[in-house]
Amino acid sequence: MNYLWGGMLLIGIIYGALTGNLQEVTEAAIDSSKEAVSLAVAIAGVTAMWTGLMKIAEETGLIRQMTQKMRPVLKFLFPSVPSDHPAYGQISLNMIANVLGLGWAATPAGLKAMEGLEELNQEECRRLGIGKNRAPHIATRDMCTFLIINISSLQLIPVNIIAYRSQYGSPNPTAILGPAIAATTLSTLAGVIFAKIMYKKE
């Protein structure tokens, strides 16, 4: 990604210099920097509010109760993960945050969930006699399923998009709710179907 973005910036600067529009490129870079800071501040406020609500839900036991309700779904999606494994809680927390549109708030739980799945991966590799150096390079089917669901990300409240629309002056920032729910529902269903098909393959 660093090479991609760096290359795009370099191409833009070179093209601006060759076409005599270097001044416009400089002004655009300055204006974009100001806009990026304003957008970051707006999104930080929205994210801080929802992250705080998620923390309250976790401390009051609401997340734990939701995890218990989600166990049948989690068992269907991740049949190889033991029901009492800590990764279950992190996976459910990540999925709940994603459903609420809190992609950034979901990241820490997602990383913790991957660590838990990697522990199971290491145990499975030891059981199968796979070398220690090779084990970290093998993604389990549960890891792949989790990544697919995390990327497809069903969202009932697309907080980030609402924040973007509000920042850019949309008269009705929440008008995106219906299309966002429909699009993310379809993408998640497609991801789950694909994951289950691949899960059954050796």
C-alpha positions in Angstrom: 0.0 0.0 0.0 2.9 2.4 0.7 4.2 1.8 -2.8 0.8 2.2 -4.3 0.0 5.5 -2.6 3.5 6.8 -3.0 3.4 5.9 -6.7 0.1 7.7 -7.2 1.4 10.8 -5.5 4.5 10.8 -7.6 2.6 10.3 -10.9 0.3 13.2 -9.9 3.2 15.5 -9.2 5.1 14.6 -12.4 2.0 15.0 -14.5 1.3 18.4 -12.9 4.8 19.5 -13.6 4.7 18.3 -17.3 1.4 20.0 -18.0 2.3 23.2 -16.2 -0.2 22.7 -13.4 2.2 22.3 -10.5 0.7 25.3 -8.7 -2.7 23.6 -8.7 -1.1 20.4 -7.4 0.4 22.3 -4.5 -2.8 24.1 -3.7 -4.8 20.8 -3.9 -2.3 19.1 -1.5 -2.6 21.9 1.0 -6.4 22.0 0.8 -6.6 18.2 1.1 -4.4 18.3 4.2 -6.8 20.8 5.9 -9.8 18.8 4.9 -8.2 15.6 6.2 -7.7 17.1 9.6 -11.3 18.4 9.8 -12.6 15.0 8.7 -10.4 13.2 11.2 -11.7 15.4 14.1 -15.3 14.8 13.0 -14.9 11.0 12.8 -12.9 10.9 16.1 -15.8 12.4 17.9 -18.3 9.9 16.5 -16.0 7.0 17.0 -15.2 8.0 20.6 -18.9 8.2 21.4 -19.7 4.7 20.1 -16.5 3.2 21.5 -17.5 4.6 24.9 -21.0 3.0 24.5 -19.4 -0.3 23.6 -17.2 -0.1 26.7 -20.2 0.5 28.9 -22.0 -2.4 27.2 -18.9 -4.6 28.0 -18.7 -3.5 31.6 -22.4 -4.0 32.3 -22.3 -7.5 30.9 -24.4 -6.8 27.8 -21.6 -8.0 25.5 -21.4 -11.2 27.4 -25.1 -11.8 27.1 -25.0 -11.0 23.4 -22.1 -13.5 23.0 -24.2 -16.2 24.7 -27.1 -15.4 22.3 -24.6 -15.6 19.3 -23.2 -19.0 20.3 -25.3 -20.9 17.8 -24.2 -18.6 15.0 -20.6 -18.7 16.1 -20.6 -22.4 16.3 -22.0 -22.6 12.7 -19.4 -20.2 11.4 -16.4 -21.5 13.4 -17.1 -25.2 14.2 -13.4 -25.9 15.1 -13.2 -23.3 17.9 -14.0 -24.7 21.3 -17.1 -23.1 22.9 -15.1 -22.1 26.0 -12.2 -20.6 24.2 -11.5 -16.8 24.8 -11.5 -16.2 21.0 -15.2 -16.7 21.1 -15.7 -13.5 23.1 -13.4 -11.5 20.9 -15.0 -12.7 17.7 -18.4 -11.8 19.0 -17.2 -8.4 20.2 -15.7 -7.7 16.7 -18.8 -8.8 14.9 -21.0 -6.6 17.2 -18.8 -3.6 16.6 -18.9 -4.2 12.9 -22.7 -4.5 12.9 -22.9 -1.1 14.6 -20.5 0.3 11.9 -17.6 0.8 14.3 -14.8 -0.5 12.1 -12.1 1.2 14.1 -13.5 0.0 17.4 -13.7 -3.5 16.0 -10.1 -3.7 15.1 -8.6 -4.4 18.6 -11.1 -7.2 19.2 -10.4 -8.6 15.7 -6.6 -8.7 16.4 -7.2 -10.4 19.8 -9.5 -12.9 18.0 -6.8 -13.6 15.5 -4.3 -14.2 18.3 -6.7 -16.7 19.9 -7.2 -18.5 16.6 -3.5 -18.6 16.1 -3.1 -20.3 19.4 -5.5 -23.0 18.2 -3.5 -23.1 15.0 -0.3 -23.7 16.8 -1.9 -26.5 18.9 -3.3 -28.1 15.8 0.1 -27.9 14.0 1.8 -29.5 17.0 -0.8 -32.3 17.0 -0.2 -32.9 13.3 3.6 -32.7 13.7 4.0 -29.6 11.5 7.2 -27.7 12.2 7.1 -24.6 14.4 8.6 -22.4 11.8 6.0 -23.3 9.3 2.9 -23.0 11.6 2.6 -19.2 11.6 2.4 -19.2 7.8 -0.6 -21.5 7.8 -4.1 -19.9 8.0 -6.8 -22.1 9.4 -10.2 -22.3 7.8 -11.6 -20.5 10.9 -9.1 -17.7 10.4 -10.1 -17.3 6.7 -13.8 -17.4 7.6 -13.3 -14.7 10.3 -11.4 -12.5 7.9 -14.1 -12.9 5.2 -16.9 -12.0 7.6 -14.9 -9.2 9.0 -14.3 -7.7 5.6 -17.9 -8.2 4.3 -19.1 -6.7 7.6 -22.9 -6.6 8.0 -23.7 -3.0 9.2 -27.0 -1.9 10.7 -25.6 1.6 11.6 -22.8 2.7 9.2 -21.4 5.3 11.6 -18.4 6.1 9.5 -20.4 6.8 6.3 -22.9 8.9 8.3 -20.0 10.9 9.7 -18.5 11.4 6.2 -21.9 12.6 4.8 -22.4 14.9 7.7 -18.9 16.4 7.3 -19.4 17.1 3.6 -22.7 18.9 4.2 -25.3 16.2 3.3 -28.9 17.4 4.2 -29.8 13.9 5.3 -26.7 12.0 6.4 -28.7 8.9 7.6 -30.4 8.4 4.1 -27.7 5.8 3.5 -29.1 3.4 6.1 -31.3 1.4 3.9 -28.9 0.9 1.0 -26.0 0.2 3.4 -28.0 -2.5 5.2 -29.0 -4.1 2.0 -25.5 -4.0 0.5 -23.7 -5.3 3.6 -26.3 -8.0 4.1 -25.8 -9.3 0.6 -22.0 -9.1 0.9 -22.0 -10.9 4.2 -24.3 -13.7 2.9 -22.0 -14.1 -0.1 -19.0 -14.3 2.2 -20.6 -16.8 4.5 -21.7 -19.0 1.6 -18.2 -18.9 0.1 -16.6 -19.6 3.4 -18.8 -22.6 4.1 -18.2 -24.0 0.6 -14.4 -23.6 1.0 -14.6 -25.0 4.6 -15.9 -28.3 3.3 -13.0 -28.7 0.9 -9.9 -30.5 2.2 
